[in-house]
Amino acid sequence: LATFSLLIPRWVGARKSSFACDDYSIRNPFVKTQTISAVAVILITLITPLLIILITEIIIDRISSRYLRFKFRSFNVPALLVHIIAFEGYFQLGYVMQVVVNQVTKYAVGRLRPHFLTVCVPAPYNCTAGDRFVYDYTCTGDTKDVDEGRLSFYSGHSATAMYTATFTAIYLHARIGYIAPRIILSTVQTLLFTGGLFICYTRIQDYYHHPTDVLAGAIIGFLGAIYSCFAWADIWLQRGSYSPVHGTIIDEEDVGIPTTVKVDPRTSVQEQTSTDQP
């Protein structure tokens, strides 16, 4: 579904929007080398949360007084591994969804980028009146640059950056907010949002998006992360003792008494049934 949602708009093409003769917001220079490329944004927004989730879950596992394992068929899977996969999975699910929404919106709206006329190099057209709208025009510039020039709304860089920053910040607060030093946790969360905002600012600086495109992208990314955290992951309830997935786990306490623990995925309350009979 995600693949088709990304490919179909490209096959159909972006909407061909008109422009006003006196619209100087789309006459800015074309910066071929972006401050932060799309590949760089993808790498940053995928690797950073993964590293933070890995480190956080390892810390929780190390300070826990119990060794938890999930029972999967005939296998006992360490809870550390299950938690890492589950939280990363929640993040990835929201990540893919917000990318799909962004791509569909870009091609459906077809807003012209700030450098559109520079890459379009339109053939002579009638602009005798400054407030005249040009509907029928032919671009003579590079086809690839022209097609990209129609995808201004909304900023995918901004949406992805703010989605990542918001999701990761909430995850940290929910998982280790009760044990981590406040100054360290606040510093990491501030750095996450600062990095996300920096990516947003570069899109305006490079003339790839209008300020309203960046603002819309940041808001949508932020709201997408909130939705992922609360609607899918119930992440606010996921403190250190909470299991993010359905299932039965084996809890081996320090005293060596095996205990079956049934985990309610929407609360941090665990119902325990001891297998040690009197």
C-alpha positions in Angstrom: 0.0 0.0 0.0 2.8 2.4 0.9 4.7 1.6 -2.2 1.7 2.2 -4.5 0.9 5.4 -2.6 4.4 6.7 -3.4 4.6 5.4 -7.0 1.1 6.3 -8.3 1.5 10.1 -7.8 4.8 9.9 -9.7 3.3 8.1 -12.6 0.3 10.5 -12.7 2.5 13.6 -12.2 2.1 16.7 -10.2 -0.7 19.2 -10.7 0.2 22.0 -13.2 -0.4 25.2 -11.2 -0.8 28.6 -12.7 1.2 31.6 -11.4 0.7 35.4 -11.3 2.9 37.7 -13.3 3.8 39.7 -10.3 4.5 36.7 -8.0 8.2 37.2 -7.1 8.1 34.5 -4.4 8.8 31.9 -7.1 11.6 33.8 -8.9 14.4 32.9 -6.4 17.7 31.3 -7.4 17.9 27.5 -7.7 20.4 26.0 -5.2 21.4 22.7 -6.8 23.3 21.5 -3.7 21.0 21.5 -0.7 22.2 22.1 2.8 20.6 18.8 3.9 19.7 16.4 1.1 16.8 14.0 1.2 19.2 11.1 1.7 20.8 12.8 4.6 17.4 13.5 6.2 16.4 9.8 5.8 19.6 8.6 7.4 19.4 11.0 10.3 15.8 10.4 11.1 16.1 6.6 10.9 19.4 6.1 12.7 19.0 8.6 15.5 15.8 7.1 17.0 17.1 3.5 16.5 20.3 4.4 18.5 18.2 6.1 21.3 15.8 3.2 21.5 18.7 0.7 21.7 20.5 2.6 24.4 17.3 3.3 26.4 16.1 -0.3 26.4 19.6 -1.6 27.4 19.7 0.8 30.3 16.2 -0.3 31.5 17.2 -3.9 31.1 20.4 -3.4 33.1 18.8 -1.7 36.0 15.8 -4.1 36.2 15.8 -6.5 39.1 14.1 -9.2 37.0 15.0 -11.0 33.8 12.0 -11.1 31.5 11.6 -13.4 28.5 8.7 -13.6 26.1 7.3 -17.0 25.3 7.0 -17.4 21.6 5.9 -21.0 20.7 8.7 -23.2 22.0 11.2 -20.3 22.2 12.0 -17.9 25.1 12.8 -14.5 23.6 14.6 -11.9 25.8 12.2 -9.0 26.6 15.0 -6.6 25.7 14.9 -7.7 22.0 11.1 -7.7 21.9 10.9 -4.2 23.4 13.5 -2.8 20.9 11.6 -4.3 17.9 8.2 -3.2 19.2 9.2 0.5 19.9 11.1 0.7 16.6 8.2 -0.8 14.8 5.8 1.8 16.2 8.2 4.5 15.1 8.6 3.0 11.6 4.8 2.6 11.2 4.2 6.3 11.8 7.2 7.2 9.8 6.0 5.5 6.7 2.4 6.8 7.1 3.6 10.4 7.3 5.8 10.0 4.2 2.9 8.6 2.2 0.6 11.4 3.3 3.3 13.9 2.4 3.9 12.5 -1.1 0.2 12.3 -2.0 -0.3 15.9 -0.8 2.6 17.2 -2.8 1.4 15.8 -6.1 -2.2 16.7 -5.4 -1.6 20.3 -4.5 1.2 21.1 -6.9 2.3 24.3 -5.3 5.3 25.9 -7.1 8.6 26.1 -5.2 10.3 29.4 -4.6 12.8 28.7 -7.4 10.2 27.4 -9.9 10.5 30.1 -12.6 14.3 29.8 -12.5 14.2 26.1 -13.4 11.1 26.3 -15.6 12.5 29.0 -17.9 9.1 29.4 -19.5 8.7 30.2 -23.2 7.5 33.7 -23.9 4.1 34.3 -22.3 1.8 37.3 -22.0 2.4 39.3 -18.9 1.3 42.8 -19.9 -0.6 43.2 -16.6 1.1 42.6 -13.3 -1.9 40.9 -11.7 -2.5 38.6 -14.7 -2.5 34.9 -14.1 -0.6 32.6 -16.5 -2.4 29.3 -17.0 -1.0 28.1 -20.3 2.8 28.0 -20.3 5.6 25.7 -21.5 8.7 25.1 -19.5 12.0 24.8 -21.4 14.2 23.9 -18.5 15.4 20.5 -17.2 12.3 18.2 -17.0 13.4 16.7 -13.7 14.0 20.0 -12.0 10.7 21.3 -13.4 8.8 18.4 -12.0 10.4 18.8 -8.6 9.6 22.5 -8.8 5.9 21.7 -8.5 6.2 19.9 -5.1 6.5 22.7 -2.6 3.6 22.0 -0.3 4.2 20.7 2.2 7.8 20.2 3.3 8.7 16.6 3.6 12.0 17.4 5.3 10.2 19.4 8.0 7.4 16.8 8.6 9.9 14.0 8.9 12.3 15.9 11.1 9.6 17.0 13.5 7.9 13.6 13.5 11.2 12.0 14.5 12.1 14.6 17.2 8.6 14.5 18.8 8.2 10.7 18.8 11.7 10.2 20.3 11.3 12.9 22.9 8.0 11.4 24.1 9.5 7.9 24.0 12.3 9.1 26.3 10.0 10.8 28.7 7.7 7.8 28.9 10.4 5.2 29.3 13.1 6.7 31.5 11.6 10.0 32.6 11.1 8.6 36.1 14.7 7.5 36.5 16.9 9.7 34.2 18.5 12.9 35.6 16.2 15.7 34.5 19.0 17.9 33.1 20.3 15.0 30.9 16.8 14.1 29.7 15.9 17.7 29.0 19.2 18.3 27.2 18.7 15.3 24.8 15.1 16.3 24.1 16.1 19.9 23.4 18.8 18.7 21.0 16.3 16.6 19.2 13.9 19.5 18.6 16.8 21.9 17.8 18.0 19.5 15.1 14.5 19.2 13.7 14.0 22.9 13.6 17.4 23.4 11.9 16.4 21.0 9.1 13.2 23.1 8.8 15.1 26.4 8.5 17.4 25.0 5.8 14.4 24.4 3.5 13.6 28.2 3.5 17.3 29.1 3.3 17.8 26.9 0.2 14.7 28.3 -1.5 13.1 24.9 -1.7 10.0 25.8 0.3 7.9 28.7 1.3 7.7 29.5 5.0 4.1 28.3 5.1 5.2 25.0 3.6 7.7 24.5 6.3 5.3 25.5 9.0 2.6 23.1 7.7 5.1 20.3 7.5 6.4 20.8 11.0 2.8 20.9 12.4 1.8 17.7 10.5 4.9 15.9 11.6 4.4 16.9 15.2 0.7 15.8 15.1 1.6 12.6 13.4 4.1 11.7 16.1 1.5 12.5 18.8 -1.0 10.2 17.0 1.5 7.4 16.7 2.5 7.6 20.3 -1.0 7.6 21.8 -3.2 5.9 19.2 -0.9 3.1 18.2 1.7 2.6 20.9 0.0 4.0 24.1 3.5 5.1 24.7 2.7 7.5 27.6 1.8 4.4 29.7 5.0 2.6 28.8 7.2 3.1 31.8 10.0 0.7 32.5 7.8 -2.1 33.8 5.3 -1.9 30.9 5.4 -4.3 28.0 4.6 -2.8 24.6 3.3 -6.0 23.1 0.6 -8.6 23.7 1.7 -11.9 25.0 2.9 -14.0 27.9 6.3 -13.6 29.4 8.4 -15.7 31.7 9.7 -13.8 34.8 12.7 -15.4 36.5 13.1 -13.6 39.8 16.4 -13.3 41.7 15.2 -16.1 44.1 14.9 -18.5 41.2 11.1 -19.0 41.3 9.7 -19.2 37.8 6.6 -17.1 37.4 4.2 -16.7 34.5 3.3 -13.0 34.0 0.3 -12.0 32.0 0.8 -8.5 30.6 -2.1 -6.2 30.0 -0.8 -4.0 27.1 -2.8 -1.0 28.2 -1.7 -0.8 31.8 1.5 -1.2 33.8 -0.3 -3.7 36.1 0.9 -7.3 35.9 -1.1 -10.3 37.0 1.2 -12.9 38.3 0.5 -16.6 38.9 3.3 -18.5 40.8 4.1 -22.0 39.6 5.6 -22.9 42.9 3.0 -25.1 44.6 2.9 -25.4 48.5 
